[in-house]
């Protein structure tokens, strides 16, 4: 029995090994490691497989190696994660785990919370609004402080700022990592803040209530990415009329006016 123990142990170990073919490159790990990806990840359902019959995954071997190392150790080998690694992690539903590892719960203890260390903003004006694009866009964040809108990547490690014509921003909507919308009471229009990535950020265009271009923005909200609509609540400069205007964010044009109200004789 003693002589047979090593082969039995070896057979038991090999029976838990999962062999993966990722973009033509072979990887070996265990089902236990892959299960750490969580039930929403396709990796968690992969069972043991021999080297001559590996599971095939359509992915980048170099990026997958970093993702597999993260599952094994719970840590990223390098900070911050590149956009390509975030995209690969999202492909395997690992982006939530990956981003959570960058902001551990212990960092948000009431005794250790340091906002300025997490969200570095220029100037002395406190943030007035923060927004995050809805899925399926890449993880990012935009923050308004004074009349400035700053865009951060997922790791809060790189930033791009743009100065808007608004004195102080009250409303902020993140449509995508490349586009944020800013509004302010008593100032006309919804400012389009563009962050193209390969060019300087701009805030030179705006959306207006067609019937009252001088109207200020009271609030804004974006629909799910599938419908791609923006709803903006406007109030006229004389405060005698208001309406919600729905804009198509694909064409950046007004589509319909909702719930218009008029107060005749007001403002005189």
C-alpha positions in Angstrom: 0.0 0.0 0.0 2.9 2.3 0.9 4.5 1.8 -2.5 1.2 2.7 -4.3 0.6 5.9 -2.2 2.7 8.3 -4.3 1.0 7.3 -7.6 -2.5 7.6 -6.0 -1.6 11.1 -4.7 -0.4 12.0 -8.1 -3.5 10.8 -9.7 -5.7 12.7 -7.2 -3.7 15.9 -7.9 -4.0 15.5 -11.7 -7.7 14.9 -11.5 -8.2 18.5 -10.1 -6.0 20.2 -12.8 -7.8 22.3 -15.4 -6.0 22.8 -18.7 -6.9 25.9 -20.7 -6.0 26.8 -24.3 -6.1 30.6 -24.4 -5.4 32.0 -27.8 -3.2 29.1 -28.6 -1.2 29.1 -25.4 -1.7 26.4 -22.7 -2.3 27.2 -19.0 -2.8 24.9 -16.1 -4.5 25.7 -12.9 -7.1 24.2 -10.5 -10.8 24.3 -10.4 -10.6 25.8 -6.9 -8.6 28.8 -8.3 -11.1 29.3 -11.2 -14.0 29.2 -8.7 -12.7 32.4 -7.1 -14.0 34.2 -10.2 -17.5 33.9 -8.9 -20.7 32.3 -10.3 -21.2 35.0 -13.0 -17.8 34.2 -14.6 -17.6 31.5 -17.3 -14.3 30.4 -15.7 -16.0 29.1 -12.5 -17.8 26.4 -14.5 -14.8 24.9 -16.0 -13.9 21.4 -14.7 -10.7 19.4 -14.7 -9.4 18.6 -18.2 -6.3 16.8 -19.4 -3.5 18.5 -21.4 -4.6 16.7 -24.6 -8.2 18.0 -24.3 -8.0 21.5 -22.9 -10.8 24.0 -22.6 -10.5 26.6 -25.3 -10.9 30.3 -24.4 -10.9 33.1 -26.9 -8.6 35.7 -25.3 -5.2 37.3 -25.1 -2.7 34.9 -23.5 -0.6 37.7 -22.0 -3.6 39.4 -20.4 -5.1 36.1 -19.3 -1.9 35.3 -17.5 -2.3 38.5 -15.4 -6.0 37.6 -14.7 -5.1 34.1 -13.6 -2.3 35.4 -11.4 -4.8 37.7 -9.8 -7.2 34.8 -9.1 -4.4 32.9 -7.4 -3.1 35.7 -5.2 -5.9 38.2 -5.0 -3.5 41.0 -6.0 -2.5 42.6 -9.3 1.2 42.3 -10.3 1.2 45.9 -11.5 -0.8 49.0 -10.7 -2.9 50.5 -12.1 -4.5 48.0 -14.5 -4.3 48.9 -18.1 -7.4 49.5 -20.2 -6.6 46.3 -22.1 -6.5 44.3 -18.9 -9.7 45.8 -17.7 -11.4 44.9 -21.0 -10.1 41.3 -20.7 -11.3 41.1 -17.1 -14.7 42.3 -18.2 -14.8 39.6 -20.9 -14.5 36.9 -18.2 -16.6 38.9 -15.6 -13.6 39.5 -13.4 -13.7 43.3 -13.5 -15.8 43.7 -10.3 -13.3 41.6 -8.3 -10.3 43.4 -9.9 -11.7 46.9 -9.1 -12.7 45.8 -5.6 -9.1 44.8 -4.9 -7.9 48.3 -5.7 -10.2 49.8 -3.0 -10.3 47.4 -0.1 -12.9 48.0 2.6 -10.2 48.8 5.2 -9.3 51.9 3.2 -12.7 53.3 3.9 -12.6 53.0 7.7 -13.9 56.3 9.3 -10.5 56.5 11.0 -8.4 56.1 7.8 -10.6 57.7 5.1 -8.7 60.4 3.2 -10.7 61.6 0.2 -7.9 63.8 -1.1 -5.6 60.8 -1.3 -8.2 58.9 -3.3 -9.6 61.6 -5.6 -7.0 64.2 -6.4 -8.6 67.4 -7.6 -7.0 70.7 -8.6 -7.8 73.8 -6.7 -9.5 74.2 -3.3 -13.1 73.8 -4.4 -14.8 70.7 -2.9 -16.5 68.3 -5.4 -20.1 69.2 -6.1 -21.1 66.1 -8.1 -19.6 62.7 -9.0 -20.9 60.4 -11.7 -20.0 56.9 -13.1 -20.9 55.6 -16.6 -23.4 52.8 -16.6 -22.3 49.3 -17.9 -21.2 48.2 -20.5 -18.8 51.1 -20.6 -15.3 50.8 -19.2 -15.1 51.7 -15.6 -14.3 55.4 -15.0 -15.4 58.3 -12.9 -16.1 62.0 -13.4 -16.2 64.7 -10.7 -17.3 68.3 -10.8 -15.6 70.9 -8.7 -16.4 74.5 -9.2 -16.8 74.9 -13.0 -14.3 72.2 -13.8 -15.1 68.6 -14.7 -12.3 66.0 -14.2 -12.3 62.5 -15.6 -10.5 59.6 -13.9 -9.7 56.1 -15.0 -10.8 53.1 -13.0 -7.8 53.1 -10.7 -8.1 56.9 -10.1 -4.5 57.1 -11.3 -4.8 59.3 -14.4 -7.0 62.3 -14.9 -8.1 64.8 -17.5 -9.8 68.1 -16.7 -11.8 70.6 -18.7 -13.0 74.1 -17.7 -16.7 74.7 -18.5 -18.4 78.1 -18.8 -20.5 77.2 -15.7 -19.6 79.0 -12.5 -20.6 76.0 -10.2 -21.8 72.7 -11.5 -25.0 71.3 -9.8 -25.9 68.4 -12.1 -23.5 65.8 -13.7 -24.2 62.8 -15.9 -21.5 60.4 -17.2 -22.7 59.0 -20.5 -19.4 57.2 -21.3 -15.7 57.5 -20.4 -15.5 60.0 -23.3 -18.6 62.1 -22.6 -20.0 63.8 -19.5 -22.8 66.3 -19.3 -22.8 69.2 -16.8 -25.5 71.7 -15.8 -26.0 74.5 -13.3 -28.9 76.5 -11.9 -29.3 80.0 -13.3 -27.1 79.2 -16.2 -28.4 78.1 -19.7 -27.8 74.8 -21.3 -26.3 71.4 -20.7 -22.5 71.5 -21.3 -21.0 68.6 -23.3 -17.6 67.7 -21.7 -15.7 65.5 -24.1 -12.7 63.4 -23.1 -11.4 61.9 -26.4 -8.3 60.4 -24.8 -6.0 61.1 -27.7 -6.8 64.9 -27.8 -7.4 67.7 -25.3 -10.7 67.7 -23.4 -13.3 70.2 -24.6 -16.5 71.8 -23.3 -17.5 74.0 -26.2 -21.0 72.6 -27.1 -24.3 72.6 -25.2 -27.8 71.2 -25.4 -30.7 73.6 -24.9 -34.5 73.7 -24.4 -35.5 74.5 -28.0 -38.4 76.8 -27.0 -36.3 78.6 -24.4 -32.5 78.5 -25.1 -31.8 80.8 -22.1 -33.4 78.3 -19.6 -31.2 76.9 -16.8 -30.9 73.2 -15.9 -32.6 72.1 -12.7 -31.6 68.4 -12.9 -30.5 65.6 -15.3 -30.8 61.8 -15.5 -29.6 59.3 -18.2 -31.5 56.2 -19.2 -30.0 52.7 -19.5 -27.3 52.6 -22.3 -29.5 50.5 -24.5 -32.0 53.4 -25.0 -29.4 56.2 -24.7 -31.6 59.1 -23.7 -31.0 62.1 -21.5 -33.8 63.7 -19.5 -33.1 67.3 -18.5 -35.4 69.5 -16.4 -35.3 73.2 -17.6 -36.7 76.4 -16.0 -36.9 79.6 -17.9 -34.9 82.7 -16.9 -38.0 84.5 -15.7 -39.1 81.3 -13.8 -42.5 81.3 -15.4 -42.2 78.1 -17.5 -40.5 74.7 -17.1 -40.4 71.4 -18.9 -38.5 68.1 -19.1 -36.8 67.6 -22.4 -35.6 64.2 -23.6 -32.5 64.2 -25.8 -31.2 61.4 -28.0 -27.6 61.0 -27.0 -26.7 59.3 -30.3 -27.6 62.4 -32.3 -27.5 64.9 -29.4 -30.8 66.3 -30.5 -34.0 67.0 -28.5 -36.7 64.4 -29.1 -39.7 65.2 -27.0 -40.9 67.7 -24.4 -42.6 66.3 -21.3 -44.8 68.0 -18.7 -44.5 71.6 -19.8 -45.8 74.1 -17.2 -46.6 77.8 -17.7 -47.3 80.4 -15.1 -48.9 83.4 -16.9 -48.1 86.8 -15.4 -45.1 85.5 -13.4 -41.8 87.4 -13.5 -43.3 90.8 -14.3 
